[in-house]
Amino acid sequence: MGEILATTDYLAAAESIDADLSVVGPEGPLVAGVVDQFRSHDQPIVGPSREVARLEASKMYAKEFMQRHGIPTARFVRIESDEAAVRALAKFDYPLVVKADGLAAGKGVVIAHDRSEAESAIRTLGPRLVIEEFLEGEEVSFIVLSDGRNIIALEATQDHKALSDGDTGPNTGGMGAYCDGRILSQSDTERVLDTIIQPAVRATGFTGFLYAGLMLTADGPKVLEFNVRLGDPETQPLMHRLEGDFGDVLMRSATGELAGASLKWKPDPSVCVVLAAAGYPGRVRTGDVIEGIDAAMKDCGAQVFQAGMRVGKAGFETAGGRVMGITASGTDLATAVKNTYAAVERIRFDGMHYRRDIAQKGFKRWRS
């Protein structure tokens, strides 16, 4: 994404091209108040205000917000010093979860399996932390678009946060995701809307994309985190399945006219696999030449969502941690997985890393 500009710079850019509508992708400008800046100049924009963006900007604020409004989430303790964090460990069983309070690009969460890991996480992420109980169940990403009153739910997705196969290794911004109409039942969807999404929107007048990272526990869905934007890489398989005029729905969100609007989805499930650069999620090597993008699209019908890439002397080259998301669909989830990995095999660059088990849990769950 590069360096975050001042909100006035974004406004000036939109005004310079007489933009009909602006849609904010990354969290940084939202937290900086870009939506407030645009609205003060009557520029239509999709996203929440700076105040409401605190739901993502601060884990402490989000957890206490959920507590106040009866939104189900894990039991937690707010921490503001390393000493208090170490004392708080006695209140939880292992594994437990340690979260940095502020923005961390999806990498500010550690699941600690013993006291040694917990203390290491405290030293790394502290001193402002949330320590919470570990929730067991199935993880789901649930995203809605709101105009402050009305809500349109997008199809449910599942993200894969850990770096390596089998959900091992450090957390990342996301190594892949899939979108399939069977992830949530109708009753589960209604429960999420009733107990999580609608209370949050009512309490905040939320506008834009509200992302609820959920755990489907034995006691029902609980919120792991709120984001205030479309998720990455969940957006890639979502957009691959979307039919119709998304721009019209986005404009209606920005102008408070979502009532009666709807989205249509292709029936075929879709899968996105993220290709990461050498060193990710730590110190990333850049400048490696990328080959095979045309073959992935032409031979396999995949869509290549570019991310950490740039044009160098020899063509496309790596320029960030998550380099691209390879996305494809299929008549069923197993076929979508096969088509996506066939496209992945066409891509080459030194140090390329990707997970080989994206959507495998869903495939095993539904293959009968």
C-alpha positions in Angstrom: 0.0 0.0 0.0 2.9 2.3 0.5 3.0 5.2 2.9 -0.4 6.5 4.1 -1.1 10.0 2.8 -2.8 12.8 4.7 -6.6 12.6 4.4 -6.4 16.0 2.6 -4.2 14.4 -0.1 -6.8 11.7 -0.8 -9.5 14.4 -0.9 -7.5 16.5 -3.3 -6.9 13.4 -5.5 -10.6 12.6 -5.7 -11.6 16.2 -6.4 -8.9 16.4 -9.1 -10.6 13.7 -11.2 -14.2 14.7 -10.1 -14.7 11.3 -8.6 -18.3 10.1 -8.4 -17.5 7.8 -5.5 -14.4 6.7 -3.4 -14.1 3.3 -1.7 -11.5 2.9 1.0 -9.6 -0.3 1.0 -6.9 -0.3 3.7 -7.5 0.4 7.4 -4.9 3.2 7.8 -6.8 6.0 6.0 -10.0 5.0 7.8 -8.4 5.2 11.2 -6.9 8.6 10.1 -10.3 10.0 9.4 -10.5 10.1 5.6 -14.2 9.4 5.6 -14.9 12.4 7.9 -12.7 14.6 5.6 -14.6 13.5 2.5 -18.0 14.0 4.1 -17.1 17.5 5.2 -16.7 18.3 1.6 -19.8 16.4 0.4 -17.7 13.8 -1.4 -19.4 10.4 -1.5 -17.3 7.7 0.1 -17.7 4.2 1.4 -16.3 3.6 4.9 -16.9 4.4 8.6 -16.0 7.6 10.5 -12.7 7.9 12.4 -14.6 7.3 15.7 -16.2 4.1 14.4 -13.0 2.9 12.9 -11.7 2.4 16.4 -13.5 -1.0 16.2 -10.4 -2.1 14.2 -7.8 0.4 15.4 -8.0 -0.7 19.1 -8.6 -4.3 20.3 -9.2 -2.9 23.8 -11.9 -0.5 22.5 -13.5 -3.3 20.4 -13.7 -5.8 23.2 -15.1 -3.3 25.6 -17.6 -2.2 23.0 -18.8 -5.8 22.6 -19.0 -6.2 26.3 -21.2 -3.1 26.6 -23.6 -4.1 23.8 -23.9 -7.8 24.7 -22.1 -9.0 21.5 -20.8 -12.5 22.1 -17.0 -12.7 22.3 -14.2 -14.4 24.3 -13.6 -13.6 27.9 -10.7 -11.1 28.1 -8.6 -8.8 30.2 -7.4 -5.4 29.2 -3.6 -4.9 29.8 -1.5 -1.8 29.8 1.9 -3.1 31.2 4.0 -6.1 30.9 3.8 -6.7 34.7 0.0 -6.7 34.6 0.0 -9.0 31.6 2.1 -11.6 33.4 -0.2 -11.5 36.5 -3.2 -11.9 34.2 -2.0 -15.2 32.8 -3.2 -16.9 36.0 -6.8 -16.1 35.0 -6.7 -18.2 31.9 -6.1 -21.8 30.9 -3.8 -22.7 27.9 -3.9 -22.2 25.1 -4.7 -18.5 25.4 -4.6 -15.6 23.0 -2.4 -12.5 23.2 -3.4 -9.5 21.0 -1.6 -6.2 20.4 -4.0 -3.3 21.0 -3.4 -1.4 17.8 -3.2 -2.0 14.1 -0.8 -4.8 13.2 -1.6 -5.8 9.6 -3.2 -9.1 10.7 0.0 -10.1 12.5 -0.6 -8.8 16.1 -2.1 -12.0 17.5 -0.3 -14.9 19.2 -1.9 -18.2 20.3 0.2 -19.2 23.3 0.2 -22.9 24.3 2.2 -22.5 27.5 3.5 -19.8 29.9 6.8 -19.5 28.1 5.0 -18.7 24.8 2.7 -16.3 26.5 5.5 -14.3 28.2 7.3 -14.2 24.9 4.2 -12.8 23.2 3.8 -10.2 25.9 7.4 -9.0 25.4 6.9 -8.9 21.6 3.4 -7.3 21.4 3.1 -5.3 24.6 2.7 -3.3 26.7 -0.9 -2.5 25.5 -2.6 -5.8 25.1 -5.7 -7.9 25.3 -5.4 -11.3 26.8 -8.3 -13.6 26.1 -9.5 -17.1 26.3 -8.9 -19.4 23.3 -12.1 -20.3 21.5 -12.6 -23.6 19.8 -14.8 -24.1 16.7 -14.8 -23.2 13.1 -13.6 -19.8 12.0 -15.7 -17.8 9.5 -15.3 -14.3 8.0 -18.7 -12.5 7.8 -18.8 -9.2 6.0 -21.7 -6.8 5.5 -22.2 -3.5 3.7 -24.2 -0.9 5.6 -25.4 2.7 5.0 -25.9 3.3 8.7 -29.3 1.7 9.0 -29.7 -0.9 6.3 -27.5 -4.0 5.8 -26.6 -6.3 2.9 -24.7 -9.4 3.9 -22.0 -10.7 1.6 -21.4 -14.5 1.2 -19.5 -16.1 4.1 -15.8 -16.9 3.6 -13.1 -18.7 5.4 -9.6 -17.2 5.7 -6.3 -19.1 6.4 -4.2 -16.9 8.7 -1.2 -19.1 9.6 1.8 -19.1 7.3 2.1 -22.9 6.6 0.0 -26.0 6.0 -2.0 -27.4 8.8 -2.5 -23.9 10.4 1.1 -24.0 11.6 3.6 -21.1 11.8 3.1 -17.5 12.6 0.0 -15.5 11.8 0.0 -13.5 8.6 -2.4 -11.1 6.9 -3.9 -14.1 5.3 -2.5 -16.9 3.0 -5.7 -17.7 1.2 -9.5 -17.9 1.5 -12.5 -19.5 -0.1 -16.1 -18.6 -0.6 -18.8 -21.3 -0.7 -22.6 -21.0 0.0 -22.4 -23.9 2.4 -20.1 -22.3 4.9 -23.0 -21.0 6.9 -26.5 -22.3 7.1 -29.5 -19.9 6.9 -30.1 -20.2 10.6 -26.5 -19.5 11.4 -26.5 -16.4 9.1 -29.6 -15.1 10.8 -28.1 -15.6 14.3 -24.9 -13.7 13.3 -27.0 -10.9 12.0 -29.3 -10.8 15.0 -26.7 -11.1 17.8 -23.6 -9.5 16.3 -24.0 -7.4 13.1 -27.3 -5.5 13.9 -26.3 -4.6 17.4 -23.0 -3.2 16.2 -24.6 -1.2 13.4 -27.3 0.1 15.7 -24.8 1.2 18.3 -22.5 3.0 15.9 -24.5 4.0 12.8 -21.9 2.0 10.9 -21.3 2.9 7.3 -19.2 0.9 4.8 -17.9 -2.7 5.2 -18.1 -4.2 8.7 -16.1 -7.4 8.9 -16.7 -9.8 11.8 -14.1 -12.5 12.2 -16.1 -15.2 13.9 -15.6 -18.5 15.7 -18.5 -20.9 15.5 -18.4 -22.4 19.0 -20.6 -24.9 20.7 -22.3 -21.9 22.4 -22.9 -20.2 19.1 -21.0 -17.6 17.0 -18.6 -15.3 18.9 -16.5 -12.4 17.6 -12.8 -12.8 17.3 -12.3 -9.4 15.9 -13.9 -6.6 14.0 -12.4 -5.0 10.9 -14.0 -1.9 9.3 -13.2 -2.8 5.6 -13.3 -5.6 3.2 -11.0 -8.4 4.2 -7.9 -9.5 2.3 -7.8 -12.3 1.0 -11.5 -12.8 1.5 -12.4 -10.1 -1.0 -10.8 -12.0 -3.9 -13.1 -15.0 -3.9 -16.0 -12.8 -3.0 -15.5 -10.6 -6.1 -14.9 -13.7 -8.2 -18.4 -14.9 -7.3 -20.2 -11.6 -7.5 -22.7 -10.8 -10.3 -24.3 -7.5 -11.2 -23.5 -3.9 -10.6 -21.4 -3.6 -7.5 -20.8 0.1 -8.1 -24.5 0.9 -7.8 -24.8 -0.9 -4.4 -21.6 0.9 -3.2 -23.1 4.3 -4.2 -26.3 3.5 -2.4 -24.3 2.6 0.7 -22.5 6.0 0.6 -25.7 7.9 0.1 -27.9 6.1 2.7 -30.1 4.4 0.1 -29.3 0.7 0.6 -33.0 -0.2 1.5 -34.2 -2.6 -1.1 -30.8 -3.2 -2.7 -29.4 -6.7 -3.0 -26.4 -8.6 -4.4 -26.4 -11.7 -6.7 -23.9 -14.5 -6.4 -22.7 -17.1 -8.9 -23.4 -20.6 -7.5 -19.8 -21.9 -8.1 -17.5 -21.7 -5.1 -14.2 -19.8 -5.5 -10.8 -20.2 -4.0 -7.9 -17.7 -3.5 -4.3 -18.8 -2.8 -1.8 -16.1 -1.8 1.7 -16.3 -3.1 4.2 -14.8 -0.6 7.7 -13.5 -1.0 10.8 -14.9 0.5 11.0 -14.0 4.2 7.3 -13.2 4.7 5.9 -12.4 7.3 9.3 -11.2 8.6 11.8 -9.2 6.7 10.8 -9.6 3.0 13.1 -9.9 0.0 12.0 -7.9 -3.0 13.1 -7.6 -6.6 12.6 -11.3 -7.6 11.3 -11.6 -11.2 7.8 -13.1 -11.6 6.9 -15.4 -14.5 3.8 -17.2 -15.6 1.0 -14.8 -14.9 -0.3 -14.9 -18.5 -0.2 -18.7 -18.4 -2.2 -18.8 -15.1 -4.9 -16.7 -16.6 -5.1 -18.1 -20.2 -4.5 -21.8 -19.4 -6.5 -22.1 -16.2 -9.0 -19.2 -16.3 -7.7 -17.8 -13.1 -7.9 -14.2 -12.0 -4.6 -12.8 -10.7 -5.1 -10.1 -8.0 -1.9 -8.1 -7.8 -0.6 -6.9 -4.4 3.1 -6.7 -3.6 4.2 -6.3 -7.2 5.9 -3.7 -9.3 7.2 -3.4 -12.8 11.0 -3.7 -13.0 13.5 -3.9 -15.8 12.8 -7.5 -16.5 9.0 -7.3 -16.1 6.9 -7.9 -13.0 8.9 -8.4 -9.8 8.1 -8.8 -6.1 7.7 -5.6 -4.0 6.0 -6.8 -0.8 5.2 -9.7 1.4 2.0 -11.0 -0.1 2.8 -10.8 -3.8 -0.5 -11.8 -5.4 -3.7 -13.8 -4.9 -4.5 -16.5 -7.5 -8.3 -17.0 -7.6 -10.4 -19.5 -9.6 -13.8 -21.1 -9.4 -15.3 -24.6 -10.1 -18.6 -26.4 -10.2 -17.9 -27.6 -6.7 -15.3 -26.7 -4.1 -13.0 -29.6 -5.0 -12.9 -28.5 -8.6 -12.3 -24.9 -7.5 -9.3 -26.0 -5.4 -7.9 -28.0 -8.4 -8.3 -25.1 -10.8 -6.7 -22.6 -8.4 -3.7 -24.8 -7.7 -3.3 -25.5 -11.4 -2.9 -21.8 -12.0 -0.6 -21.4 -9.0 1.7 -24.0 -10.6 2.1 -21.7 -13.6 3.6 -18.9 -11.5 7.3 -18.8 -10.6 9.6 -16.5 -8.6 12.5 -17.2 -6.3 11.5 -17.7 -2.7 7.8 -18.1 -3.6 5.9 -19.6 -0.7 2.2 -20.6 -0.5 0.0 -23.0 1.4 -1.1 -26.2 -0.3 -4.2 -26.8 1.9 -6.4 -23.8 1.2 -10.0 -24.8 1.4 -9.1 -28.4 2.3 -11.2 -28.3 5.5 -14.2 -27.3 3.5 -13.5 -30.0 0.9 -13.3 -32.7 3.5 -16.4 -31.4 5.3 -18.6 -31.5 2.2 -17.1 -34.1 -0.1 -19.7 -36.7 0.9 
